[in-house]
Amino acid sequence: MDDRPHGRMFLSKTVTLIGKLFR
């Protein structure tokens, strides 16, 4: 499982999730 090409997308999703949780 190589999440290198999806690293940026994963980071973006994580940031969005954290932002929603911290909203």
C-alpha positions as CSV (number, residue, x, y, z in Angstrom):
1,M,0.0,0.0,0.0
2,D,1.8,3.1,-1.2
3,D,0.2,6.3,0.1
4,R,2.9,8.5,-1.4
5,P,0.8,9.8,-4.3
6,H,-2.1,10.3,-2.0
7,G,0.0,11.9,0.8
8,R,-1.1,15.5,-0.1
9,M,-4.8,14.4,-0.4
10,F,-4.6,12.5,2.9
11,L,-3.0,15.5,4.6
12,S,-5.7,17.7,3.2
13,K,-8.5,15.4,4.4
14,T,-6.9,15.1,7.8
15,V,-6.7,18.9,8.1
16,T,-10.3,19.2,7.0
17,L,-11.3,16.6,9.6
18,I,-9.4,18.3,12.3
19,G,-10.9,21.7,11.4
20,K,-14.4,20.2,11.5
21,L,-13.7,18.7,14.9
22,F,-12.2,21.9,16.2
23,R,-15.0,24.0,14.8
